[in-house]
Amino acid sequence: MFYKTCAGRGLPGTVAACRERVTVTVDLFSDTQTRPTPGMREAMARAEVGDEQSGSDPTTNALCARVADLLGMEDAVFMPSGTMCNLAAILVQTRAGDEIIVDDQSHIYNTEAAGAAAIGGVSVRPLPTRNGLYTPEQAEAAIRAPQRTAPRSALISVEQTTSFSGGSIWELDTMRAIRDLARDRGLKAHIDGARLLNAVAATGIPARTYAEGFDSAWIDLSKGLGCPVGAVLCGTRDFVTEAWRWKYRLGGAMRQSGVLAAAGLYALDHHLDQLAEDNANARRLREGLEGAPGLAFEPEAGQSNILSFSVAGLGVPAAAFAEACRAQGVRVRAIGEQIRATTHLDVDRAGIARAVAVIRAQADAFARNPGSRRD
Ligand SMILES: *Cc1c(COP(=O)(O)O)cnc(C)c1O
């Protein structure tokens, strides 16, 4: 429940709701909103546990082995978050004064509190993109020739799928071209695979095929997989040994983490099909919204479980549009000029139909009432 504070702003169709408490019935803010299911909670309660720090938590070890195998990597380490996976991968594979290459919409660049800079002394070079996907040519142009005066280009990261760019999916060939370029030029290649398994569900390309030849890659457990906590970072045995040092230093080493790892194993057993359903729901959402007045979609939007669209055509700020939807019980996220809707296991087909109806109604209302657009 939340209390609307937008009363008096004159948002069409929402004023009455603004004065009441409104329950969010369809939460498309993020797939981080998933709650552990009863089955997952049971698996957590039953988990066999030990001490993770001494390598004797059997459930954590099983999860790491499982994800390393899934990604075709030698070894893996369980982390409290995806953010720590990215940071540890950067810290292991760079040194202070180095530069890393990412896309300008990336999680690393935008929402990790500049961890690479603050902790690693590493500068981040964001490549301009429309949809989070840069080209091998852009990457090549960004890699610096060795020079005393220049930072050393040390690592390049690909975010599969893109988070803030409508869930776009990287083509395998493009990823491989970037990986090969990195290898030729002496850089490490990293996959921020928070939603890699959504790409797998969408394309049928195995995770290990995507990850092949990359130096580091990870998946998040707390997004579409529905776990309360955790991510798993993979690489060579030597890489993981060093990543463990950073896990300690950053305060990420745990004890009876099997309770959390059990949720991850449960998700890999039971929730992979759900990712395909989430992708389908994002597609349904797009199909339902196509043609609504003032909404504009990038071609890639809705390729996986994230749908971004612009409301600029309505002349209304994205935040105001999101607020109007929320007043009708549908929660979406305003990111810059875009609205982002993310599907997940707690939103079913009926929820998608409800979201279509509410978002369309808001678009219609704003389009009909240009005078209401000023916020
Ligand atoms: C969520 C996310 C992260 C960070 O993961 P947390 O588990 O929330 O720390 C990193 N990269 C991408 C692309 C993400 O979507």
The ligand as a Gaussian input file, in Angstrom:
#p B3LYP/6-31G(d) Opt

LIG

0 1
 C       20.736000      -6.003000     -11.116000
 C       21.912000      -5.867000     -11.980000
 C       23.192000      -5.817000     -11.446000
 C       23.449000      -5.819000      -9.965000
 O       22.945000      -6.937000      -9.333000
 P       22.507000      -6.867000      -7.782000
 O       22.310000      -8.288000      -7.433000
 O       21.252000      -6.041000      -7.733000
 O       23.629000      -6.213000      -7.050000
 C       24.251000      -5.709000     -12.317000
 N       24.067000      -5.689000     -13.644000
 C       22.849000      -5.742000     -14.194000
 C       22.706000      -5.725000     -15.673000
 C       21.729000      -5.817000     -13.389000
 O       20.520000      -5.848000     -13.933000

